């Protein structure tokens, strides 16, 4: 088995839950093979780079082994190398929050919130 369809491969290596989800992602333009938009029937071979948007993240993987049937998770993990870049560390930025059910802010609280959002330190 030298090559297979990209939708079938994405499903087989467990990057998508169903094959129809993989095909829909391809049709929606969320899957690229070697930096080219991929249709569901696009073939993948070992050495190809597949970029797929999975949920909120974009996974970049390199095809190591081509499989057509869904296998167990440990076996599926050996079929690709994850080349997804690490996400940037979240900076500890304070967020203005109010207690739930506290109602509308008063005029004074509104001024403090506006100063907080613009970065101006509150006075009094």
C-alpha positions in Angstrom: 0.0 0.0 0.0 1.9 3.0 -1.3 -0.7 5.7 -1.1 -4.2 6.4 0.2 -6.9 9.1 0.2 -6.2 11.9 2.7 -9.7 11.8 4.2 -9.3 8.1 4.9 -5.8 8.6 6.3 -6.9 11.4 8.6 -9.6 9.1 10.0 -7.4 6.1 10.2 -4.7 7.9 12.3 -7.4 9.4 14.5 -7.0 13.0 13.7 -10.7 13.2 13.0 -13.5 11.3 14.7 -15.2 10.1 11.5 -14.3 9.8 7.9 -17.1 12.1 6.9 -15.7 14.8 9.3 -12.3 14.4 7.5 -14.0 14.7 4.1 -16.0 17.8 5.2 -12.8 19.4 6.5 -11.2 18.8 3.1 -14.1 20.3 1.2 -14.1 23.3 3.6 -10.5 24.0 2.8 -9.2 23.1 6.3 -6.7 20.4 5.0 -3.6 21.1 3.0 -1.1 18.5 1.7 2.3 19.8 0.9 0.9 23.4 1.2 -1.7 22.8 -1.5 -5.5 22.6 -0.7 -6.6 19.0 -0.6 -9.8 17.5 -1.8 -10.9 14.3 0.0 -9.5 12.1 -2.8 -6.1 13.7 -2.7 -3.5 10.9 -2.2 -0.9 10.9 0.5 2.4 9.0 0.5 5.1 8.7 3.1 7.0 11.9 3.4 4.0 14.2 2.7 3.2 17.0 5.1 -0.4 17.3 6.0 -1.8 20.4 7.7 -5.4 20.0 9.1 -7.5 22.3 11.3 -8.8 20.1 14.1 -11.1 21.8 16.4 -9.5 25.1 17.4 -6.0 24.1 16.6 -4.1 23.5 13.3 -2.1 20.2 13.4 0.9 19.8 11.1 2.0 16.2 10.7 4.3 14.3 8.5 3.2 11.0 7.0 5.5 8.2 8.1 3.3 5.2 7.2 0.2 5.0 5.1 -2.8 3.0 6.6 -6.3 2.6 5.3 -8.0 0.9 8.2 -8.6 2.5 11.6 -6.2 1.0 14.2 -5.6 1.4 17.9 -4.2 4.7 19.2 -0.7 3.4 19.9 -0.4 2.0 16.4 -1.9 5.2 14.9 0.7 7.4 16.7 3.5 5.6 14.8 2.0 6.6 11.4 2.9 10.2 11.6 5.3 12.7 13.2 3.6 15.7 14.8 5.3 18.9 13.6 2.8 21.3 15.1 4.6 24.3 16.5 4.3 24.9 20.3 1.7 27.5 21.2 3.0 30.7 22.6 3.0 30.9 26.4 -0.1 32.7 27.7 1.0 35.9 29.4 -0.6 36.6 32.7 -2.8 39.5 31.6 -5.3 40.5 34.3 -8.9 40.4 33.0 -11.6 42.7 34.4 -14.3 40.6 35.8 -17.4 41.3 37.8 -19.3 38.9 40.0 -22.1 37.2 38.3 -25.5 38.7 39.1 -23.9 41.9 40.4 -26.0 44.0 38.1 -24.9 47.0 36.0 -21.8 48.8 37.1 -22.1 52.1 38.8 -20.7 55.2 37.2 -17.6 55.0 39.4 -17.1 51.3 38.7 -17.5 52.0 35.0 -14.8 54.7 35.1 -12.4 52.3 36.9 -13.1 49.5 34.3 -12.5 51.9 31.5 -9.2 53.1 33.0 -8.3 49.4 33.5 -9.0 48.5 29.9 -7.0 51.4 28.5 -4.1 50.9 30.8 -4.4 54.1 32.8 -4.0 53.5 36.5 -7.1 54.4 38.5 -7.0 57.4 40.7 -9.1 57.4 43.9 
